[in-house]
Amino acid sequence: MATILSLDTATKRCSVVLADGARVLAFREEENERHTHAERLNVFIQDVLEEAGVNMSALDAVAVGIGPGSYTGLRIGLSAAKGLCFALRIPLIGMSTLEVLLHELLAMDPLIPPGAVLMPMVDARRMEVFTLSAERNGEPLEAARPLVMDEAWLGGLPTGRTTVVFGDGADKASELWIDRSHVIHVPGIRPAHTGLAVLGDVHYRKESFSDLAYLVPDYGKPANVTQPRKRLS
């Protein structure tokens, strides 16, 4: 089995896990409204290595959630992962944060009806989320995209097929799911150690490695950059 260090900083939660294959050896997680990833990430990495009694030189790969999600959080996580892989000369694995969420849900083995569509959702502020659709076996049906959750979108969901929504994007809109018999909301799912360990192992066994120089965050949508107003003299 490969020894893989996996981390995700795309959301308010900072997650780090050390795993032997998909078996979790040690993990640290913290969810903070202040986005303390820069302060906690390297501490968490050191903590999980020490707890598991694993030397950094024994790592076979580093896996990292590349988004979509927070611009600053993603840059922090990817920079740390790239630095470790460069120094240790080991493979880098870039993973969709939405797929990490998906594997976190599936690992819980909730009661998901046959034929259900799974929609992991990462908060993109206001009533917008980043999401994708996937089959119950985890196979994505479409690429990640930004989505505005409104009545028009809800009205377009197929009533003959159950849609399962989860993640912090789904949690913020809990009132939307009331009285929607064809929508199941699973609260409290976040990119966490189980999903990170499982997906990191899947990528490693497939040798699905990323280019150390060219892997970039998937922000989900362009940054809203504006020019400052000119001051009147």
Protein Blocks (a to p, Z undefined) as FASTA:
>chain_A
ZZdddddfkbmbdcddddehjacfbdcddddfklpmlmmmmmmmmmmmmmnopafklpgb
dcddebjcdfklmmmmmmmmmmmmmmnopacddddfklmmmmmmmmnopacdehiacddd
ddeehjbdcdddddfkopafbdcddddddfklmmmpcfkbccddedjklmmmmmmmgopa
kbccdehiacdfklmmmmmmmmmmnopacdfkloccdehpacdddddddddZZ
